[in-house]
Amino acid sequence: MPITVAGKTFETDEEGYLANRTDWSEEVAKEMAKADNCDLSQNHWEVLNFLREYYEEYQIAPAVRVLTKAIGKKLGPDKGNSKYLYELFPYGPAKQACKYAGLPKPTGCV
Amino acid sequence: MSEATGGIDTEENTGGKVKKFLYVNRKAPYGTIYALESLEVVLIAAAFDQDVSLAFLDDGVYQVVKGQHTKPIDVKNFSPTYRALEGYDIEKLYVEKESMEARGLKEDDLIVPVKVVNAQEMADIMQSQDVIMSF
């Protein structure tokens, strides 16, 4: 189902992940979040920006276990745990956050 | 994989014996799908907390060589992903010395830290595994 942001339409796959990573913008992320009734806070953006940096460096979206560990290393243990990340992204931190970040669905499924 | 087995908080889960898995890579990274498929299987399997090693032999050594430029063939350069393996707790990467030298390569040419072993040592490593998957 394509997503329309500010009059522009972008291709997505059947689960709503952007087909082209280069189509991503903060507005796209906000629009995707709105569709899930999720209001993106500073804490959400921290994770989204982290994921985009991770992808840039390693060319994959991290599995949730790896994401949790890496977030802990970068943002501290009070953020590097499943509870915190699931509260931010109840549909699964890697899955939902990767979608908003314009990345493909992570290998490892959560 | 379900949310329940996605590798979250499995420390308490002590059921099941940890097996030794070796993924053997023998083909050049681009041109066939083998290398990428192997890497994806490794990344998925990492969620199961097994004892994982990777071996690179023959043209498979090229999979971990620095400086790949895949744009002209319009394929994603997945070489940087080998550097992510450490974050997945996969740190046992073996490169066969003979294969590396036959291709004029040195350890410095590789994108990740590996252990270079000779053919006999590689045979011993293979001998010690529970499961070997060849790509």
gemmi code that builds the backbone of each chain (N, CA, C; Angstrom):
import gemmi

chains = {
    "A": [
        ("MET", (0.850, -1.201, 0.000), (0.000, 0.000, 0.000), (0.882, 1.246, 0.000)),
        ("PRO", (0.819, 2.073, -1.043), (1.677, 3.256, -1.092), (1.302, 4.256, -0.001)),
        ("ILE", (2.264, 5.046, 0.408), (2.005, 6.041, 1.434), (2.107, 7.435, 0.798)),
        ("THR", (1.170, 8.301, 1.172), (1.164, 9.646, 0.602), (1.554, 10.656, 1.669)),
        ("VAL", (2.584, 11.414, 1.383), (3.063, 12.428, 2.319), (3.198, 13.749, 1.583)),
        ("ALA", (2.505, 14.760, 2.078), (2.547, 16.109, 1.493), (2.368, 16.069, -0.027)),
        ("GLY", (1.368, 15.294, -0.456), (1.041, 15.255, -1.874), (1.889, 14.299, -2.703)),
        ("LYS", (2.956, 13.765, -2.104), (3.809, 12.822, -2.846), (3.502, 11.393, -2.413)),
        ("THR", (3.518, 10.480, -3.381), (3.206, 9.087, -3.076), (4.464, 8.237, -3.199)),
        ("PHE", (4.684, 7.397, -2.173), (5.867, 6.538, -2.175), (5.443, 5.073, -2.118)),
        ("GLU", (6.171, 4.253, -2.880), (5.907, 2.816, -2.894), (6.301, 2.169, -1.562)),
        ("THR", (5.485, 1.232, -1.101), (5.882, 0.424, 0.061), (5.599, -1.036, -0.261)),
        ("ASP", (6.138, -1.936, 0.571), (5.804, -3.348, 0.379), (4.472, -3.641, 1.082)),
        ("GLU", (4.074, -4.917, 1.074), (2.746, -5.248, 1.601), (2.620, -4.998, 3.110)),
        ("GLU", (3.765, -4.872, 3.791), (3.697, -4.622, 5.229), (3.930, -3.150, 5.581)),
        ("GLY", (4.086, -2.325, 4.555), (4.204, -0.894, 4.811), (5.622, -0.369, 4.905)),
        ("TYR", (6.613, -1.224, 4.610), (7.999, -0.744, 4.608), (8.271, -0.033, 3.284)),
        ("LEU", (9.004, 1.065, 3.356), (9.315, 1.818, 2.140), (10.049, 0.943, 1.127)),
        ("ALA", (9.647, 1.049, -0.142), (10.314, 0.263, -1.175), (11.701, 0.848, -1.468)),
        ("ASN", (11.805, 2.159, -1.441), (13.090, 2.816, -1.698), (13.515, 3.613, -0.480)),
        ("ARG", (14.660, 3.232, 0.046), (15.137, 3.853, 1.260), (15.349, 5.361, 1.061)),
        ("THR", (15.664, 5.746, -0.187), (15.954, 7.149, -0.459), (14.690, 8.019, -0.434)),
        ("ASP", (13.517, 7.394, -0.412), (12.264, 8.168, -0.329), (12.022, 8.695, 1.077)),
        ("TRP", (12.804, 8.247, 2.021), (12.542, 8.561, 3.420), (12.766, 10.036, 3.751)),
        ("SER", (11.912, 10.555, 4.622), (12.139, 11.869, 5.220), (11.469, 11.826, 6.586)),
        ("GLU", (11.737, 12.823, 7.401), (11.109, 12.847, 8.723), (9.589, 12.881, 8.591)),
        ("GLU", (9.127, 13.523, 7.549), (7.665, 13.600, 7.343), (7.082, 12.220, 7.068)),
        ("VAL", (7.834, 11.417, 6.305), (7.371, 10.049, 6.022), (7.247, 9.280, 7.338)),
        ("ALA", (8.250, 9.419, 8.183), (8.227, 8.730, 9.478), (7.006, 9.162, 10.293)),
        ("LYS", (6.772, 10.459, 10.318), (5.639, 10.973, 11.098), (4.314, 10.440, 10.560)),
        ("GLU", (4.215, 10.390, 9.236), (2.983, 9.924, 8.595), (2.735, 8.437, 8.925)),
        ("MET", (3.800, 7.641, 8.854), (3.676, 6.210, 9.184), (3.257, 6.036, 10.632)),
        ("ALA", (3.848, 6.836, 11.512), (3.540, 6.734, 12.933), (2.092, 7.143, 13.183)),
        ("LYS", (1.657, 8.167, 12.487), (0.280, 8.656, 12.655), (-0.721, 7.552, 12.315)),
        ("ALA", (-0.412, 6.810, 11.266), (-1.294, 5.718, 10.856), (-1.415, 4.652, 11.952)),
        ("ASP", (-0.381, 4.541, 12.798), (-0.414, 3.584, 13.912), (-0.856, 4.247, 15.220)),
        ("ASN", (-1.344, 5.472, 15.155), (-1.701, 6.237, 16.354), (-0.528, 6.410, 17.300)),
        ("CYS", (0.624, 6.637, 16.725), (1.835, 6.796, 17.538), (2.385, 8.193, 17.309)),
        ("ASP", (2.604, 8.915, 18.408), (3.127, 10.267, 18.321), (4.632, 10.200, 18.578)),
        ("LEU", (5.425, 10.567, 17.595), (6.876, 10.392, 17.733), (7.480, 11.423, 18.686)),
        ("SER", (8.064, 10.922, 19.765), (8.708, 11.795, 20.751), (10.211, 11.816, 20.496)),
        ("GLN", (10.898, 12.637, 21.295), (12.361, 12.684, 21.222), (12.966, 11.292, 21.422)),
        ("ASN", (12.355, 10.505, 22.319), (12.858, 9.151, 22.582), (12.704, 8.240, 21.367)),
        ("HIS", (11.589, 8.392, 20.656), (11.418, 7.618, 19.427), (12.501, 8.000, 18.411)),
        ("TRP", (12.698, 9.308, 18.277), (13.665, 9.769, 17.259), (15.072, 9.269, 17.548)),
        ("GLU", (15.410, 9.184, 18.829), (16.730, 8.649, 19.199), (16.931, 7.272, 18.592)),
        ("VAL", (15.906, 6.446, 18.706), (15.997, 5.071, 18.200), (16.006, 5.071, 16.666)),
        ("LEU", (15.132, 5.888, 16.071), (15.074, 5.936, 14.605), (16.409, 6.396, 14.028)),
        ("ASN", (16.969, 7.440, 14.613), (18.249, 7.939, 14.107), (19.348, 6.908, 14.304)),
        ("PHE", (19.285, 6.208, 15.433), (20.271, 5.164, 15.668), (20.179, 4.091, 14.584)),
        ("LEU", (18.954, 3.671, 14.271), (18.757, 2.625, 13.264), (19.275, 3.063, 11.898)),
        ("ARG", (19.024, 4.312, 11.565), (19.492, 4.798, 10.260), (21.013, 4.810, 10.199)),
        ("GLU", (21.639, 5.197, 11.310), (23.109, 5.170, 11.361), (23.630, 3.740, 11.280)),
        ("TYR", (22.953, 2.841, 11.986), (23.378, 1.439, 11.977), (23.302, 0.884, 10.559)),
        ("TYR", (22.209, 1.197, 9.882), (22.041, 0.692, 8.517), (23.111, 1.262, 7.592)),
        ("GLU", (23.369, 2.533, 7.753), (24.384, 3.203, 6.936), (25.731, 2.488, 7.087)),
        ("GLU", (26.047, 2.111, 8.324), (27.343, 1.492, 8.578), (27.401, 0.022, 8.157)),
        ("TYR", (26.340, -0.729, 8.443), (26.416, -2.182, 8.244), (25.529, -2.720, 7.120)),
        ("GLN", (24.712, -1.878, 6.534), (23.850, -2.286, 5.408), (22.793, -3.323, 5.784)),
        ("ILE", (22.488, -3.447, 7.066), (21.364, -4.270, 7.491), (20.644, -3.574, 8.636)),
        ("ALA", (19.408, -3.965, 8.852), (18.687, -3.548, 10.049), (19.005, -4.571, 11.123)),
        ("PRO", (19.367, -4.139, 12.321), (19.784, -5.093, 13.342), (18.631, -5.919, 13.884)),
        ("ALA", (18.922, -7.141, 14.308), (17.948, -7.949, 15.049), (17.687, -7.252, 16.385)),
        ("VAL", (16.557, -7.550, 16.981), (16.153, -6.788, 18.162), (17.140, -6.943, 19.313)),
        ("ARG", (17.697, -8.127, 19.451), (18.669, -8.361, 20.528), (19.900, -7.469, 20.351)),
        ("VAL", (20.320, -7.364, 19.085), (21.498, -6.566, 18.776), (21.187, -5.081, 18.950)),
        ("LEU", (19.989, -4.708, 18.546), (19.551, -3.318, 18.716), (19.535, -2.939, 20.191)),
        ("THR", (18.948, -3.809, 21.000), (18.841, -3.536, 22.433), (20.222, -3.325, 23.045)),
        ("LYS", (21.136, -4.217, 22.690), (22.488, -4.138, 23.243), (23.190, -2.850, 22.782)),
        ("ALA", (23.048, -2.554, 21.489), (23.739, -1.389, 20.931), (23.169, -0.082, 21.488)),
        ("ILE", (21.853, -0.053, 21.679), (21.229, 1.145, 22.258), (21.733, 1.333, 23.685)),
        ("GLY", (21.857, 0.234, 24.401), (22.361, 0.301, 25.767), (23.762, 0.898, 25.812)),
        ("LYS", (24.568, 0.486, 24.859), (25.940, 0.980, 24.789), (25.959, 2.477, 24.504)),
        ("LYS", (25.057, 2.904, 23.628), (25.102, 4.290, 23.185), (24.310, 5.229, 24.091)),
        ("LEU", (23.133, 4.783, 24.546), (22.244, 5.700, 25.274), (22.085, 5.348, 26.755)),
        ("GLY", (22.764, 4.305, 27.184), (22.706, 3.958, 28.604), (21.765, 2.811, 28.886)),
        ("PRO", (22.002, 2.118, 30.022), (21.247, 0.901, 30.334), (19.751, 1.135, 30.572)),
        ("ASP", (19.372, 2.349, 30.996), (17.936, 2.570, 31.223), (17.173, 2.610, 29.899)),
        ("LYS", (17.893, 2.722, 28.773), (17.230, 2.688, 27.467), (17.540, 1.410, 26.699)),
        ("GLY", (18.610, 0.753, 27.075), (19.005, -0.467, 26.363), (18.368, -1.701, 26.953)),
        ("ASN", (17.060, -1.703, 27.081), (16.376, -2.914, 27.562), (15.054, -3.083, 26.826)),
        ("SER", (14.577, -4.313, 26.794), (13.391, -4.641, 26.002), (12.177, -3.854, 26.465)),
        ("LYS", (12.047, -3.659, 27.772), (10.852, -3.013, 28.306), (10.733, -1.590, 27.757)),
        ("TYR", (11.832, -0.856, 27.857), (11.836, 0.528, 27.374), (11.497, 0.574, 25.884)),
        ("LEU", (12.152, -0.297, 25.102), (11.972, -0.254, 23.652), (10.576, -0.715, 23.235)),
        ("TYR", (10.036, -1.691, 23.965), (8.669, -2.141, 23.638), (7.634, -1.104, 24.029)),
        ("GLU", (7.929, -0.312, 25.061), (6.994, 0.759, 25.413), (6.955, 1.813, 24.313)),
        ("LEU", (8.125, 2.103, 23.750), (8.179, 3.070, 22.653), (7.542, 2.503, 21.386)),
        ("PHE", (7.870, 1.242, 21.106), (7.414, 0.609, 19.862), (6.702, -0.705, 20.175)),
        ("PRO", (5.432, -0.608, 20.536), (4.718, -1.804, 21.000), (4.580, -2.909, 19.947)),
        ("TYR", (4.732, -2.574, 18.666), (4.624, -3.614, 17.634), (5.943, -4.359, 17.447)),
        ("GLY", (6.871, -4.181, 18.339), (8.193, -4.800, 18.193), (9.196, -3.737, 17.828)),
        ("PRO", (10.190, -3.493, 18.674), (11.086, -2.362, 18.476), (11.777, -2.376, 17.118)),
        ("ALA", (12.337, -3.503, 16.726), (13.062, -3.503, 15.462), (12.095, -3.341, 14.294)),
        ("LYS", (11.010, -4.089, 14.352), (10.070, -4.113, 13.240), (9.420, -2.749, 13.009)),
        ("GLN", (8.837, -2.231, 14.081), (8.101, -0.973, 13.954), (9.054, 0.208, 13.734)),
        ("ALA", (10.141, 0.237, 14.481), (11.070, 1.355, 14.366), (11.753, 1.350, 12.999)),
        ("CYS", (12.082, 0.172, 12.482), (12.708, 0.104, 11.159), (11.772, 0.627, 10.088)),
        ("LYS", (10.493, 0.355, 10.271), (9.519, 0.836, 9.303), (9.521, 2.366, 9.279)),
        ("TYR", (9.436, 2.959, 10.449), (9.431, 4.425, 10.512), (10.754, 5.009, 10.012)),
        ("ALA", (11.819, 4.251, 10.210), (13.143, 4.748, 9.811), (13.399, 4.536, 8.316)),
        ("GLY", (12.429, 3.915, 7.636), (12.559, 3.738, 6.191), (13.470, 2.601, 5.787)),
        ("LEU", (13.753, 1.704, 6.746), (14.644, 0.582, 6.454), (13.825, -0.651, 6.091)),
        ("PRO", (14.464, -1.635, 5.451), (13.738, -2.883, 5.204), (13.453, -3.608, 6.508)),
        ("LYS", (12.549, -4.541, 6.467), (12.229, -5.323, 7.655), (13.475, -6.079, 8.117)),
        ("PRO", (13.784, -6.031, 9.413), (15.033, -6.641, 9.852), (15.050, -8.153, 9.708)),
        ("THR", (16.226, -8.677, 9.405), (16.440, -10.112, 9.373), (16.359, -10.608, 10.806)),
        ("GLY", (15.499, -11.545, 11.091), (15.354, -12.013, 12.464), (13.965, -11.754, 13.003)),
        ("CYS", (13.182, -11.020, 12.272), (11.721, -11.022, 12.392), (11.034, -10.257, 13.513)),
        ("VAL", (11.693, -9.880, 14.618), (10.913, -9.229, 15.674), (10.812, -7.721, 15.427)),
    ],
    "B": [
        ("MET", (10.142, -17.146, 13.019), (10.408, -16.845, 14.425), (9.282, -16.012, 15.014)),
        ("SER", (8.847, -16.347, 16.159), (7.798, -15.576, 16.796), (8.432, -14.564, 17.731)),
        ("GLU", (7.612, -13.680, 18.277), (8.131, -12.699, 19.218), (8.732, -13.401, 20.438)),
        ("ALA", (8.186, -14.558, 20.754), (8.633, -15.263, 21.950), (10.035, -15.844, 21.795)),
        ("THR", (10.425, -16.153, 20.563), (11.734, -16.771, 20.385), (12.706, -15.858, 19.648)),
        ("GLY", (12.391, -14.575, 19.668), (13.223, -13.644, 18.918), (14.575, -13.363, 19.531)),
        ("GLY", (14.941, -14.108, 20.546), (16.258, -13.926, 21.123), (16.284, -12.921, 22.259)),
        ("ILE", (15.119, -12.522, 22.747), (15.065, -11.537, 23.823), (15.080, -12.260, 25.162)),
        ("ASP", (15.936, -11.797, 26.024), (15.973, -12.309, 27.393), (15.970, -13.835, 27.449)),
        ("THR", (16.770, -14.464, 26.618), (16.778, -15.925, 26.626), (17.791, -16.466, 27.633)),
        ("GLU", (18.430, -15.546, 28.372), (19.450, -15.995, 29.326), (18.882, -17.008, 30.327)),
        ("GLU", (17.633, -16.759, 30.729), (17.038, -17.671, 31.712), (16.643, -19.004, 31.083)),
        ("ASN", (16.505, -18.965, 29.760), (16.038, -20.147, 29.055), (17.194, -21.112, 28.827)),
        ("THR", (17.323, -22.103, 29.695), (18.473, -22.983, 29.613), (18.114, -24.333, 29.002)),
        ("GLY", (16.918, -24.443, 28.439), (16.547, -25.679, 27.766), (17.377, -25.846, 26.508)),
        ("GLY", (17.548, -27.052, 26.013), (18.225, -27.259, 24.737), (19.726, -27.116, 24.840)),
        ("LYS", (20.421, -28.005, 24.156), (21.876, -28.012, 24.213), (22.419, -27.068, 23.146)),
        ("VAL", (23.479, -26.345, 23.485), (24.125, -25.480, 22.503), (24.946, -26.342, 21.557)),
        ("LYS", (24.687, -26.174, 20.271), (25.437, -26.948, 19.283), (26.451, -26.064, 18.580)),
        ("LYS", (27.464, -26.717, 18.044), (28.485, -25.983, 17.300), (28.131, -25.987, 15.818)),
        ("PHE", (27.885, -24.801, 15.288), (27.534, -24.632, 13.878), (28.710, -24.005, 13.135)),
        ("LEU", (29.049, -24.587, 12.001), (30.061, -23.972, 11.139), (29.448, -23.704, 9.765)),
        ("TYR", (29.563, -22.463, 9.331), (29.084, -22.091, 7.997), (30.300, -21.972, 7.089)),
        ("VAL", (30.347, -22.820, 6.074), (31.505, -22.873, 5.177), (31.181, -22.106, 3.895)),
        ("ASN", (32.015, -21.130, 3.598), (31.785, -20.276, 2.428), (32.908, -20.476, 1.420)),
        ("ARG", (32.533, -20.901, 0.219), (33.556, -21.229, -0.787), (33.423, -20.430, -2.076)),
        ("LYS", (32.426, -19.559, -2.149), (32.183, -18.876, -3.428), (32.416, -17.369, -3.328)),
        ("ALA", (32.763, -16.763, -4.447), (32.975, -15.315, -4.499), (31.673, -14.602, -4.090)),
        ("PRO", (31.792, -13.412, -3.491), (30.618, -12.749, -2.907), (29.551, -12.336, -3.919)),
        ("TYR", (29.973, -11.885, -5.083), (28.990, -11.381, -6.038), (29.015, -12.258, -7.282)),
        ("GLY", (27.905, -12.370, -7.958), (27.843, -13.233, -9.142), (26.920, -14.411, -8.887)),
        ("THR", (26.925, -14.916, -7.655), (25.938, -15.911, -7.255), (25.320, -15.437, -5.946)),
        ("ILE", (24.256, -16.079, -5.532), (23.535, -15.654, -4.337), (24.075, -16.334, -3.066)),
        ("TYR", (25.002, -17.277, -3.235), (25.443, -18.093, -2.095), (25.949, -17.298, -0.892)),
        ("ALA", (26.807, -16.330, -1.157), (27.431, -15.599, -0.050), (26.385, -14.832, 0.756)),
        ("LEU", (25.510, -14.143, 0.050), (24.481, -13.354, 0.743), (23.512, -14.260, 1.503)),
        ("GLU", (23.149, -15.376, 0.883), (22.242, -16.318, 1.561), (22.889, -16.862, 2.829)),
        ("SER", (24.152, -17.206, 2.726), (24.874, -17.722, 3.883), (24.861, -16.691, 5.007)),
        ("LEU", (25.163, -15.453, 4.653), (25.219, -14.380, 5.646), (23.853, -14.188, 6.312)),
        ("GLU", (22.812, -14.263, 5.524), (21.471, -14.079, 6.095), (21.103, -15.224, 7.037)),
        ("VAL", (21.461, -16.434, 6.648), (21.189, -17.575, 7.522), (21.952, -17.410, 8.838)),
        ("VAL", (23.199, -16.970, 8.732), (24.015, -16.764, 9.925), (23.356, -15.731, 10.848)),
        ("LEU", (22.890, -14.639, 10.271), (22.289, -13.568, 11.085), (20.994, -14.030, 11.744)),
        ("ILE", (20.212, -14.807, 11.016), (18.969, -15.307, 11.598), (19.275, -16.334, 12.688)),
        ("ALA", (20.205, -17.239, 12.380), (20.541, -18.289, 13.339), (21.148, -17.715, 14.616)),
        ("ALA", (21.717, -16.532, 14.530), (22.357, -15.910, 15.695), (21.357, -15.713, 16.832)),
        ("ALA", (20.080, -15.593, 16.482), (19.057, -15.377, 17.505), (18.870, -16.600, 18.396)),
        ("PHE", (19.376, -17.748, 17.963), (19.144, -18.982, 18.711), (20.244, -19.307, 19.716)),
        ("ASP", (21.178, -18.372, 19.872), (22.241, -18.541, 20.873), (22.992, -19.852, 20.750)),
        ("GLN", (23.422, -20.167, 19.541), (24.249, -21.347, 19.341), (25.710, -20.917, 19.200)),
        ("ASP", (26.594, -21.901, 19.161), (28.020, -21.619, 19.015), (28.344, -21.581, 17.520)),
        ("VAL", (28.463, -20.366, 16.985), (28.565, -20.202, 15.533), (29.974, -19.809, 15.099)),
        ("SER", (30.465, -20.490, 14.069), (31.732, -20.111, 13.440), (31.506, -19.989, 11.933)),
        ("LEU", (32.367, -19.198, 11.296), (32.329, -19.072, 9.843), (33.694, -19.443, 9.284)),
        ("ALA", (33.677, -20.156, 8.163), (34.930, -20.489, 7.500), (34.900, -19.962, 6.075)),
        ("PHE", (36.025, -19.432, 5.639), (36.131, -18.906, 4.276), (37.265, -19.641, 3.570)),
        ("LEU", (36.898, -20.372, 2.505), (37.874, -21.135, 1.733), (37.687, -20.853, 0.251)),
        ("ASP", (38.689, -21.263, -0.539), (38.641, -21.054, -1.990), (38.261, -19.601, -2.295)),
        ("ASP", (37.378, -19.388, -3.287), (36.988, -18.017, -3.634), (36.159, -17.359, -2.527)),
        ("GLY", (35.709, -18.148, -1.561), (34.967, -17.600, -0.431), (35.756, -16.555, 0.341)),
        ("VAL", (37.084, -16.630, 0.236), (37.932, -15.640, 0.913), (37.596, -14.225, 0.430)),
        ("TYR", (37.227, -14.128, -0.842), (36.885, -12.803, -1.390), (35.699, -12.158, -0.681)),
        ("GLN", (34.896, -12.954, 0.001), (33.725, -12.389, 0.705), (34.140, -11.380, 1.764)),
        ("VAL", (35.313, -11.566, 2.342), (35.732, -10.668, 3.424), (36.875, -9.739, 2.999)),
        ("VAL", (37.016, -9.554, 1.689), (38.046, -8.635, 1.206), (37.497, -7.211, 1.168)),
        ("LYS", (38.322, -6.293, 1.630), (37.957, -4.861, 1.655), (37.740, -4.305, 0.252)),
        ("GLY", (37.092, -3.159, 0.201), (37.060, -2.346, -1.011), (36.275, -2.932, -2.160)),
        ("GLN", (35.123, -3.498, -1.874), (34.270, -3.995, -2.961), (33.481, -2.823, -3.552)),
        ("HIS", (33.418, -2.766, -4.867), (32.630, -1.714, -5.515), (31.582, -2.387, -6.394)),
        ("THR", (30.358, -2.420, -5.899), (29.348, -3.228, -6.586), (28.405, -2.383, -7.444)),
        ("LYS", (28.577, -1.081, -7.403), (27.673, -0.206, -8.171), (27.565, -0.588, -9.644)),
        ("PRO", (28.702, -0.790, -10.327), (28.602, -1.095, -11.769), (27.783, -2.350, -12.075)),
        ("ILE", (27.692, -3.284, -11.146), (26.879, -4.469, -11.433), (25.501, -4.364, -10.784)),
        ("ASP", (25.215, -3.191, -10.199), (23.885, -2.903, -9.675), (23.429, -3.906, -8.611)),
        ("VAL", (24.351, -4.214, -7.719), (24.056, -5.132, -6.617), (24.430, -4.414, -5.331)),
        ("LYS", (23.642, -4.663, -4.279), (23.961, -4.051, -2.994), (25.297, -4.576, -2.469)),
        ("ASN", (26.136, -3.669, -2.000), (27.401, -4.066, -1.387), (27.131, -4.494, 0.054)),
        ("PHE", (27.135, -5.815, 0.296), (26.831, -6.273, 1.648), (28.086, -6.564, 2.461)),
        ("SER", (29.238, -6.249, 1.911), (30.476, -6.506, 2.656), (30.494, -5.853, 4.049)),
        ("PRO", (29.984, -4.595, 4.193), (30.002, -4.000, 5.545), (29.246, -4.829, 6.575)),
        ("THR", (28.337, -5.668, 6.123), (27.539, -6.468, 7.059), (28.413, -7.474, 7.824)),
        ("TYR", (29.533, -7.895, 7.220), (30.416, -8.812, 7.963), (30.947, -8.156, 9.231)),
        ("ARG", (31.040, -6.817, 9.179), (31.523, -6.107, 10.377), (30.457, -6.059, 11.468)),
        ("ALA", (29.201, -6.323, 11.103), (28.131, -6.336, 12.103), (28.112, -7.640, 12.904)),
        ("LEU", (28.793, -8.662, 12.404), (28.722, -9.984, 13.048), (29.146, -9.941, 14.509)),
        ("GLU", (30.127, -9.091, 14.799), (30.610, -8.982, 16.171), (29.463, -8.607, 17.115)),
        ("GLY", (28.608, -7.706, 16.666), (27.462, -7.286, 17.470), (26.455, -8.407, 17.693)),
        ("TYR", (26.508, -9.405, 16.819), (25.653, -10.583, 16.948), (26.366, -11.695, 17.724)),
        ("ASP", (27.481, -11.333, 18.353), (28.309, -12.294, 19.108), (28.849, -13.420, 18.246)),
        ("ILE", (29.096, -13.130, 16.992), (29.738, -14.108, 16.113), (31.154, -13.611, 15.864)),
        ("GLU", (32.091, -14.230, 16.559), (33.452, -13.696, 16.527), (34.464, -14.708, 16.026)),
        ("LYS", (33.981, -15.926, 15.701), (34.920, -16.938, 15.214), (34.855, -17.021, 13.698)),
        ("LEU", (35.745, -16.291, 13.056), (35.828, -16.290, 11.604), (37.185, -16.873, 11.212)),
        ("TYR", (37.154, -17.946, 10.432), (38.399, -18.592, 10.034), (38.608, -18.443, 8.529)),
        ("VAL", (39.820, -18.091, 8.149), (40.173, -18.015, 6.739), (41.287, -19.020, 6.494)),
        ("GLU", (41.127, -19.805, 5.443), (42.156, -20.792, 5.148), (43.356, -20.118, 4.496)),
        ("LYS", (44.507, -20.351, 5.096), (45.751, -19.698, 4.677), (46.067, -19.979, 3.200)),
        ("GLU", (45.957, -21.244, 2.813), (46.313, -21.624, 1.451), (45.435, -20.895, 0.426)),
        ("SER", (44.124, -20.831, 0.723), (43.206, -20.153, -0.208), (43.549, -18.673, -0.314)),
        ("MET", (43.865, -18.080, 0.827), (44.171, -16.648, 0.861), (45.439, -16.360, 0.063)),
        ("GLU", (46.465, -17.154, 0.314), (47.746, -16.905, -0.339), (47.691, -17.198, -1.836)),
        ("ALA", (46.926, -18.206, -2.211), (46.809, -18.543, -3.632), (46.193, -17.399, -4.424)),
        ("ARG", (45.450, -16.529, -3.712), (44.815, -15.394, -4.375), (45.583, -14.096, -4.157)),
        ("GLY", (46.786, -14.227, -3.663), (47.640, -13.052, -3.467), (47.115, -12.109, -2.397)),
        ("LEU", (46.348, -12.632, -1.414), (45.764, -11.781, -0.390), (46.515, -11.916, 0.933)),
        ("LYS", (46.441, -10.841, 1.705), (47.024, -10.849, 3.048), (45.928, -10.513, 4.058)),
        ("GLU", (46.243, -10.773, 5.323), (45.252, -10.488, 6.368), (44.821, -9.026, 6.348)),
        ("ASP", (45.746, -8.144, 5.978), (45.457, -6.701, 5.917), (44.391, -6.365, 4.877)),
        ("ASP", (44.193, -7.258, 3.928), (43.211, -6.991, 2.867), (41.790, -7.302, 3.317)),
        ("LEU", (41.635, -7.826, 4.527), (40.314, -8.295, 4.959), (39.572, -7.241, 5.771)),
        ("ILE", (38.261, -7.247, 5.659), (37.405, -6.204, 6.227), (37.122, -6.425, 7.711)),
        ("VAL", (37.337, -7.647, 8.192), (37.067, -7.986, 9.595), (38.254, -8.753, 10.184)),
        ("PRO", (38.400, -8.725, 11.508), (39.434, -9.555, 12.116), (39.075, -11.030, 11.960)),
        ("VAL", (40.037, -11.819, 11.489), (39.789, -13.250, 11.313), (40.969, -14.013, 11.894)),
        ("LYS", (40.780, -15.320, 12.013), (41.899, -16.158, 12.368), (42.301, -16.924, 11.114)),
        ("VAL", (43.556, -16.765, 10.715), (44.041, -17.477, 9.536), (44.572, -18.835, 9.981)),
        ("VAL", (44.048, -19.887, 9.372), (44.452, -21.243, 9.757), (44.857, -22.019, 8.502)),
        ("ASN", (45.732, -22.985, 8.666), (46.115, -23.780, 7.492), (45.095, -24.895, 7.255)),
        ("ALA", (45.267, -25.591, 6.142), (44.269, -26.579, 5.717), (44.048, -27.644, 6.796)),
        ("GLN", (45.139, -28.066, 7.440), (45.010, -29.102, 8.466), (44.205, -28.586, 9.659)),
        ("GLU", (44.506, -27.350, 10.079), (43.760, -26.762, 11.203), (42.287, -26.599, 10.842)),
        ("MET", (42.042, -26.211, 9.593), (40.658, -26.044, 9.144), (39.944, -27.397, 9.213)),
        ("ALA", (40.638, -28.459, 8.811), (40.039, -29.795, 8.872), (39.676, -30.143, 10.315)),
        ("ASP", (40.570, -29.780, 11.242), (40.307, -30.057, 12.663), (39.096, -29.266, 13.160)),
        ("ILE", (39.009, -28.011, 12.718), (37.860, -27.173, 13.111), (36.561, -27.825, 12.625)),
        ("MET", (36.593, -28.282, 11.369), (35.398, -28.927, 10.809), (35.042, -30.191, 11.592)),
        ("GLN", (36.081, -30.930, 11.942), (35.890, -32.174, 12.680), (35.179, -31.957, 14.018)),
        ("SER", (35.399, -30.784, 14.613), (34.895, -30.539, 15.967), (33.460, -30.002, 15.986)),
        ("GLN", (32.824, -29.859, 14.814), (31.492, -29.245, 14.768), (30.368, -30.277, 14.928)),
        ("ASP", (29.212, -29.786, 15.360), (28.005, -30.624, 15.358), (27.293, -30.519, 14.010)),
        ("VAL", (27.269, -29.295, 13.469), (26.551, -29.061, 12.219), (27.435, -28.235, 11.290)),
        ("ILE", (27.532, -28.671, 10.032), (28.261, -27.873, 9.040), (27.322, -27.541, 7.893)),
        ("MET", (27.249, -26.269, 7.564), (26.440, -25.872, 6.410), (27.365, -25.269, 5.375)),
        ("SER", (27.245, -25.766, 4.159), (28.167, -25.373, 3.108), (27.469, -24.522, 2.066)),
        ("PHE", (28.084, -23.414, 1.746), (27.507, -22.498, 0.746), (28.511, -22.238, -0.365)),
    ],
}
model = gemmi.Model(1)
for chain_id, residues in chains.items():
    chain = gemmi.Chain(chain_id)
    for i, (resn, *xyz) in enumerate(residues, 1):
        res = gemmi.Residue()
        res.name, res.seqid = resn, gemmi.SeqId(i, " ")
        for name, pos in zip(("N", "CA", "C"), xyz):
            atom = gemmi.Atom()
            atom.name, atom.element = name, gemmi.Element(name[0])
            atom.pos, atom.b_iso = gemmi.Position(*pos), 0.0
            res.add_atom(atom)
        chain.add_residue(res)
    model.add_chain(chain)
structure = gemmi.Structure()
structure.add_model(model)
structure.setup_entities()
